[in-house]
Amino acid sequence: MYYTINKKILKNIYGYSWAKVRNYFISLVKVGFKNVDVVMFVNEISQDTIEKIKSFGVIVYPVPENPYLSKKCQRWEIYANFLKDNKDKYSKVLHTDVKDTIFQNDVFQFYNSDKSFFGVSEEDILLTE
Protein backbone atom coordinates (compact mmCIF):
# COMPACT_ATOMS: atom_id res chain seq x y z
CA MET A 1 0.00 0.00 0.00
CA TYR A 2 1.29 3.47 -0.86
CA TYR A 3 0.95 6.33 1.63
CA THR A 4 1.40 9.86 0.36
CA ILE A 5 1.81 11.58 3.73
CA ASN A 6 2.37 8.52 5.88
CA LYS A 7 1.79 10.05 9.35
CA LYS A 8 -1.05 11.92 10.96
CA ILE A 9 -1.87 13.52 14.28
CA LEU A 10 -5.61 13.48 14.82
CA LYS A 11 -7.71 15.12 17.51
CA ASN A 12 -10.98 16.83 18.23
CA ILE A 13 -11.34 20.05 20.23
CA TYR A 14 -14.54 20.95 22.07
CA GLY A 15 -14.98 24.32 23.70
CA TYR A 16 -11.34 25.18 24.43
CA SER A 17 -9.90 28.67 24.24
CA TRP A 18 -6.60 29.44 22.51
CA ALA A 19 -4.97 29.87 25.93
CA LYS A 20 -5.75 26.23 26.79
CA VAL A 21 -4.36 24.72 23.57
CA ARG A 22 -1.59 27.05 22.39
CA ASN A 23 1.29 25.15 24.05
CA TYR A 24 0.29 22.01 22.14
CA PHE A 25 0.60 23.78 18.77
CA ILE A 26 3.75 25.71 19.70
CA SER A 27 5.48 22.49 20.77
CA LEU A 28 4.25 20.73 17.63
CA VAL A 29 6.00 23.29 15.44
CA LYS A 30 9.15 23.48 17.58
CA VAL A 31 9.67 19.71 17.36
CA GLY A 32 9.66 19.94 13.58
CA PHE A 33 7.59 16.90 12.64
CA LYS A 34 8.36 15.77 9.09
CA ASN A 35 5.88 14.26 6.64
CA VAL A 36 2.96 14.67 9.08
CA ASP A 37 -0.57 15.99 8.62
CA VAL A 38 -2.19 17.45 11.73
CA VAL A 39 -5.99 17.35 11.59
CA MET A 40 -8.29 18.81 14.23
CA PHE A 41 -12.06 18.43 14.35
CA VAL A 42 -13.47 21.44 16.21
CA ASN A 43 -16.72 22.39 17.88
CA GLU A 44 -17.74 25.22 20.20
CA ILE A 45 -14.53 27.22 19.80
CA SER A 46 -14.12 30.77 18.57
CA GLN A 47 -13.25 31.66 14.98
CA ASP A 48 -10.18 33.46 16.32
CA THR A 49 -8.95 30.23 17.92
CA ILE A 50 -9.64 28.31 14.70
CA GLU A 51 -7.59 30.84 12.71
CA LYS A 52 -4.70 30.61 15.18
CA ILE A 53 -4.74 26.80 14.94
CA LYS A 54 -4.74 27.00 11.14
CA SER A 55 -1.77 29.40 11.27
CA PHE A 56 0.31 26.46 12.54
CA GLY A 57 -0.42 24.51 9.35
CA VAL A 58 -3.16 22.43 10.94
CA ILE A 59 -6.07 21.15 8.85
CA VAL A 60 -9.33 22.05 10.62
CA TYR A 61 -12.77 20.49 10.08
CA PRO A 62 -16.02 21.14 11.95
CA VAL A 63 -17.29 18.23 14.03
CA PRO A 64 -20.14 16.57 12.10
CA GLU A 65 -23.41 16.69 13.99
CA ASN A 66 -24.60 13.42 15.53
CA PRO A 67 -27.14 13.86 18.35
CA TYR A 68 -27.21 10.10 19.04
CA LEU A 69 -23.66 9.82 20.37
CA SER A 70 -21.91 11.46 23.30
CA LYS A 71 -18.94 13.69 22.47
CA LYS A 72 -16.54 11.08 23.81
CA CYS A 73 -18.03 8.32 21.64
CA GLN A 74 -18.56 10.56 18.65
CA ARG A 75 -14.84 11.23 18.27
CA TRP A 76 -14.15 7.57 17.48
CA GLU A 77 -16.83 7.57 14.78
CA ILE A 78 -15.35 10.77 13.30
CA TYR A 79 -11.85 9.27 13.29
CA ALA A 80 -13.03 5.96 11.82
CA ASN A 81 -14.87 7.70 9.00
CA PHE A 82 -11.98 10.05 8.29
CA LEU A 83 -9.40 7.27 8.23
CA LYS A 84 -11.64 5.07 6.10
CA ASP A 85 -11.98 7.93 3.60
CA ASN A 86 -8.18 8.37 3.65
CA LYS A 87 -7.09 4.73 4.01
CA ASP A 88 -4.41 4.99 1.33
CA LYS A 89 -2.92 8.18 2.74
CA TYR A 90 -1.85 7.38 6.32
CA SER A 91 -0.06 4.42 7.87
CA LYS A 92 0.70 5.89 11.29
CA VAL A 93 -1.83 7.85 13.35
CA LEU A 94 -1.49 9.44 16.79
CA HIS A 95 -4.31 10.72 19.01
CA THR A 96 -3.41 12.89 22.01
CA ASP A 97 -5.07 15.40 24.28
CA VAL A 98 -4.48 19.02 23.23
CA LYS A 99 -4.98 20.71 26.57
CA ASP A 100 -2.14 19.07 28.47
CA THR A 101 0.17 17.56 25.86
CA ILE A 102 3.50 19.13 24.93
CA PHE A 103 5.66 17.46 22.29
CA GLN A 104 9.35 17.11 23.08
CA ASN A 105 10.33 15.00 20.08
CA ASP A 106 8.89 13.49 16.91
CA VAL A 107 7.12 10.52 18.50
CA PHE A 108 6.83 8.75 15.15
CA GLN A 109 10.59 8.22 15.02
CA PHE A 110 10.23 5.71 17.87
CA TYR A 111 7.90 3.55 15.77
CA ASN A 112 10.00 3.12 12.66
CA SER A 113 8.24 0.22 10.98
CA ASP A 114 6.44 -0.50 7.74
CA LYS A 115 3.44 -1.77 9.69
CA SER A 116 0.44 0.45 10.38
CA PHE A 117 0.24 2.10 13.80
CA PHE A 118 -2.55 3.85 15.73
CA GLY A 119 -1.35 5.40 19.00
CA VAL A 120 -3.82 6.72 21.55
CA SER A 121 -3.14 8.76 24.65
CA GLU A 122 -6.20 8.66 26.90
CA GLU A 123 -6.73 9.52 30.51
CA ASP A 124 -9.82 8.55 32.46
CA ILE A 125 -8.95 9.95 35.87
CA LEU A 126 -7.94 13.28 37.34
CA LEU A 127 -4.73 13.88 39.23
CA THR A 128 -6.84 14.22 42.38
CA GLU A 129 -8.13 10.62 42.04
C-alpha positions as CSV (number, residue, x, y, z in Angstrom):
1,M,0.0,0.0,0.0
2,Y,1.3,3.5,-0.9
3,Y,1.0,6.3,1.6
4,T,1.4,9.9,0.4
5,I,1.8,11.6,3.7
6,N,2.4,8.5,5.9
7,K,1.8,10.0,9.4
8,K,-1.1,11.9,11.0
9,I,-1.9,13.5,14.3
10,L,-5.6,13.5,14.8
11,K,-7.7,15.1,17.5
12,N,-11.0,16.8,18.2
13,I,-11.3,20.0,20.2
14,Y,-14.5,21.0,22.1
15,G,-15.0,24.3,23.7
16,Y,-11.3,25.2,24.4
17,S,-9.9,28.7,24.2
18,W,-6.6,29.4,22.5
19,A,-5.0,29.9,25.9
20,K,-5.8,26.2,26.8
21,V,-4.4,24.7,23.6
22,R,-1.6,27.1,22.4
23,N,1.3,25.1,24.1
24,Y,0.3,22.0,22.1
25,F,0.6,23.8,18.8
26,I,3.8,25.7,19.7
27,S,5.5,22.5,20.8
28,L,4.2,20.7,17.6
29,V,6.0,23.3,15.4
30,K,9.1,23.5,17.6
31,V,9.7,19.7,17.4
32,G,9.7,19.9,13.6
33,F,7.6,16.9,12.6
34,K,8.4,15.8,9.1
35,N,5.9,14.3,6.6
36,V,3.0,14.7,9.1
37,D,-0.6,16.0,8.6
38,V,-2.2,17.4,11.7
39,V,-6.0,17.3,11.6
40,M,-8.3,18.8,14.2
41,F,-12.1,18.4,14.3
42,V,-13.5,21.4,16.2
43,N,-16.7,22.4,17.9
44,E,-17.7,25.2,20.2
45,I,-14.5,27.2,19.8
46,S,-14.1,30.8,18.6
47,Q,-13.3,31.7,15.0
48,D,-10.2,33.5,16.3
49,T,-8.9,30.2,17.9
50,I,-9.6,28.3,14.7
51,E,-7.6,30.8,12.7
52,K,-4.7,30.6,15.2
53,I,-4.7,26.8,14.9
54,K,-4.7,27.0,11.1
55,S,-1.8,29.4,11.3
56,F,0.3,26.5,12.5
57,G,-0.4,24.5,9.3
58,V,-3.2,22.4,10.9
59,I,-6.1,21.1,8.9
60,V,-9.3,22.0,10.6
61,Y,-12.8,20.5,10.1
62,P,-16.0,21.1,11.9
63,V,-17.3,18.2,14.0
64,P,-20.1,16.6,12.1
65,E,-23.4,16.7,14.0
66,N,-24.6,13.4,15.5
67,P,-27.1,13.9,18.3
68,Y,-27.2,10.1,19.0
69,L,-23.7,9.8,20.4
70,S,-21.9,11.5,23.3
71,K,-18.9,13.7,22.5
72,K,-16.5,11.1,23.8
73,C,-18.0,8.3,21.6
74,Q,-18.6,10.6,18.6
75,R,-14.8,11.2,18.3
76,W,-14.1,7.6,17.5
77,E,-16.8,7.6,14.8
78,I,-15.3,10.8,13.3
79,Y,-11.8,9.3,13.3
80,A,-13.0,6.0,11.8
81,N,-14.9,7.7,9.0
82,F,-12.0,10.1,8.3
83,L,-9.4,7.3,8.2
84,K,-11.6,5.1,6.1
85,D,-12.0,7.9,3.6
86,N,-8.2,8.4,3.6
87,K,-7.1,4.7,4.0
88,D,-4.4,5.0,1.3
89,K,-2.9,8.2,2.7
90,Y,-1.9,7.4,6.3
91,S,-0.1,4.4,7.9
92,K,0.7,5.9,11.3
93,V,-1.8,7.9,13.3
94,L,-1.5,9.4,16.8
95,H,-4.3,10.7,19.0
96,T,-3.4,12.9,22.0
97,D,-5.1,15.4,24.3
98,V,-4.5,19.0,23.2
99,K,-5.0,20.7,26.6
100,D,-2.1,19.1,28.5
101,T,0.2,17.6,25.9
102,I,3.5,19.1,24.9
103,F,5.7,17.5,22.3
104,Q,9.4,17.1,23.1
105,N,10.3,15.0,20.1
106,D,8.9,13.5,16.9
107,V,7.1,10.5,18.5
108,F,6.8,8.7,15.1
109,Q,10.6,8.2,15.0
110,F,10.2,5.7,17.9
111,Y,7.9,3.5,15.8
112,N,10.0,3.1,12.7
113,S,8.2,0.2,11.0
114,D,6.4,-0.5,7.7
115,K,3.4,-1.8,9.7
116,S,0.4,0.4,10.4
117,F,0.2,2.1,13.8
118,F,-2.6,3.9,15.7
119,G,-1.3,5.4,19.0
120,V,-3.8,6.7,21.5
121,S,-3.1,8.8,24.6
122,E,-6.2,8.7,26.9
123,E,-6.7,9.5,30.5
124,D,-9.8,8.6,32.5
125,I,-9.0,9.9,35.9
126,L,-7.9,13.3,37.3
127,L,-4.7,13.9,39.2
128,T,-6.8,14.2,42.4
129,E,-8.1,10.6,42.0
